[in-house]
Amino acid sequence: MTQFYSFHGTVTKISDFMVTPNDQSGCNKLFTVTNNSGAIVNFVVSPTTYVVDHTTIVVGDRITGYYDGNAPVPLIYPPQYQALVIVKDHPHQNVKVDFFNSRLISSDGQLQLNLSPFTQLLLTNSQAFIGNPANRNLIVIYGATTRSIPAQTTPMKIIVLC
């Protein structure tokens, strides 16, 4: 099971990333991200990385990168992670990437989803998802939450990571 970890900060550099020594494809990028404390992370952004809302990321954007905390990583500084999901900051929009159980509660127990007929359920290719989103890895885009534990929200959009 994927254990989603995240890093939030400002993109300070975007460069091509060569997977092999002779790779000239330009299909992989390296995002250098610095947080408010000065910590730096490099994200490898490949064609399989899901960018929420398919927005273009440029230097200066505030983003959150999600990666698999169980995946092996090279022991280098700054740390380098394969980005699974990239989210560009937007005001009045919250995003959570996590596994949601049969009761639609996130694996960390911090968020519970209440679906409505207006909640968009999509696949990563933007096609409609008509199954049950429970017991799956989800990207949840939502606004306000309750102050309960777990916080409850009615999401605007859910992207199912199949």
C-alpha positions as CSV (number, residue, x, y, z in Angstrom):
1,M,0.0,0.0,0.0
2,T,1.3,3.5,-0.9
3,Q,2.1,5.6,2.2
4,F,1.6,9.2,1.0
5,Y,4.1,11.7,2.4
6,S,4.2,15.4,1.3
7,F,6.5,18.4,1.1
8,H,5.2,21.9,0.7
9,G,7.1,24.9,-0.6
10,T,8.1,27.2,-3.4
11,V,9.5,25.9,-6.7
12,T,12.9,27.5,-7.0
13,K,14.2,25.6,-10.1
14,I,12.8,23.4,-12.9
15,S,15.2,21.4,-15.1
16,D,15.3,18.4,-17.4
17,F,16.0,15.2,-15.6
18,M,17.8,12.4,-17.5
19,V,16.7,8.9,-16.5
20,T,19.6,7.4,-18.4
21,P,22.9,8.9,-19.4
22,N,21.8,9.4,-23.1
23,D,18.2,10.4,-22.3
24,Q,17.4,13.4,-24.5
25,S,13.6,12.9,-24.4
26,G,12.8,15.9,-22.1
27,C,9.9,13.9,-20.7
28,N,11.1,14.0,-17.1
29,K,11.6,17.2,-15.0
30,L,13.3,17.9,-11.7
31,F,11.5,20.4,-9.5
32,T,13.6,21.9,-6.7
33,V,11.3,23.0,-3.9
34,T,12.2,25.0,-0.8
35,N,9.9,25.4,2.2
36,N,9.6,28.3,4.7
37,S,12.3,26.7,7.0
38,G,14.8,26.6,4.1
39,A,14.6,22.8,3.7
40,I,15.1,21.7,0.1
41,V,13.6,18.7,-1.8
42,N,13.9,17.6,-5.4
43,F,10.9,16.0,-7.1
44,V,11.3,13.9,-10.2
45,V,8.2,14.8,-12.2
46,S,7.5,12.1,-14.9
47,P,4.7,11.7,-17.4
48,T,2.9,9.5,-14.8
49,T,2.9,12.2,-12.2
50,Y,-0.6,13.5,-11.7
51,V,-0.8,17.3,-11.6
52,V,-4.1,18.4,-10.1
53,D,-6.2,20.4,-12.5
54,H,-3.4,19.8,-15.1
55,T,-2.0,23.2,-14.3
56,T,1.4,24.3,-15.6
57,I,4.0,24.7,-12.8
58,V,6.5,27.5,-13.1
59,V,9.3,28.8,-10.8
60,G,7.8,30.8,-8.0
61,D,4.7,28.6,-7.6
62,R,3.8,27.3,-4.2
63,I,3.2,23.6,-4.5
64,T,2.8,20.4,-2.5
65,G,4.4,17.3,-3.8
66,Y,3.2,13.9,-2.7
67,Y,5.5,10.8,-2.8
68,D,5.5,7.2,-1.6
69,G,7.2,7.1,1.8
70,N,7.8,3.4,1.4
71,A,9.6,3.7,-2.0
72,P,13.4,3.5,-2.0
73,V,15.2,6.8,-2.5
74,P,18.9,7.6,-3.2
75,L,20.9,8.8,-0.1
76,I,21.8,12.2,-1.5
77,Y,21.2,15.8,-0.4
78,P,18.9,17.4,-1.1
79,P,16.5,14.4,-0.9
80,Q,15.1,13.3,-4.3
81,Y,11.6,11.8,-4.5
82,Q,9.5,10.5,-7.4
83,A,6.5,12.7,-7.4
84,L,3.2,10.8,-7.5
85,V,0.9,13.9,-7.3
86,I,1.7,17.6,-7.5
87,V,-0.8,20.3,-6.3
88,K,-0.4,24.0,-7.0
89,D,-1.7,26.2,-4.1
90,H,-5.1,27.8,-4.7
91,P,-6.9,30.0,-2.2
92,H,-10.1,28.5,-0.7
93,Q,-9.1,25.0,-1.9
94,N,-7.8,22.2,0.2
95,V,-6.3,19.0,-1.2
96,K,-5.7,15.7,0.6
97,V,-4.0,12.7,-1.0
98,D,-4.5,9.5,1.1
99,F,-6.1,6.1,1.4
100,F,-9.7,6.4,2.5
101,N,-11.3,3.4,4.2
102,S,-14.8,1.9,3.9
103,R,-16.2,4.8,6.0
104,L,-14.3,7.3,3.8
105,I,-12.0,8.2,6.6
106,S,-8.4,9.0,5.7
107,S,-5.6,6.7,6.9
108,D,-4.4,9.3,9.4
109,G,-8.0,9.7,10.8
110,Q,-8.0,13.4,10.1
111,L,-10.7,13.7,7.4
112,Q,-14.0,12.0,6.7
113,L,-15.8,12.5,3.4
114,N,-19.5,13.0,3.0
115,L,-20.4,12.5,-0.7
116,S,-23.2,14.5,-2.3
117,P,-24.7,14.4,-5.8
118,F,-22.6,17.4,-6.7
119,T,-19.3,15.7,-5.8
120,Q,-17.4,15.0,-9.1
121,L,-15.9,11.5,-9.1
122,L,-13.2,11.2,-11.7
123,L,-10.3,9.0,-12.9
124,T,-6.9,10.5,-13.5
125,N,-7.7,10.7,-17.2
126,S,-10.7,13.0,-16.4
127,Q,-13.3,10.3,-17.2
128,A,-16.2,9.7,-14.8
129,F,-15.7,7.2,-12.0
130,I,-19.0,5.4,-11.3
131,G,-17.8,2.9,-8.6
132,N,-17.5,3.3,-4.9
133,P,-14.5,5.4,-3.9
134,A,-14.1,3.7,-0.5
135,N,-11.0,1.6,0.2
136,R,-9.0,3.4,-2.4
137,N,-6.2,6.0,-2.8
138,L,-7.9,9.3,-3.5
139,I,-7.1,12.9,-4.3
140,V,-9.8,14.9,-2.5
141,I,-10.4,18.6,-3.4
142,Y,-12.5,20.3,-0.8
143,G,-13.3,23.6,0.9
144,A,-14.6,24.1,4.4
145,T,-14.6,21.3,7.0
146,T,-16.2,20.8,10.4
147,R,-14.1,21.3,13.6
148,S,-14.8,17.7,14.7
149,I,-12.3,14.9,14.8
150,P,-12.2,13.6,12.2
151,A,-13.0,16.8,10.3
152,Q,-15.8,16.2,7.9
153,T,-16.2,17.7,4.5
154,T,-18.3,17.4,1.3
155,P,-15.7,17.4,-1.4
156,M,-16.0,19.3,-4.7
157,K,-14.0,16.7,-6.6
158,I,-12.5,13.3,-5.9
159,I,-9.9,11.8,-8.3
160,V,-9.5,8.1,-7.9
161,L,-5.9,6.8,-8.1
162,C,-6.5,3.3,-9.7
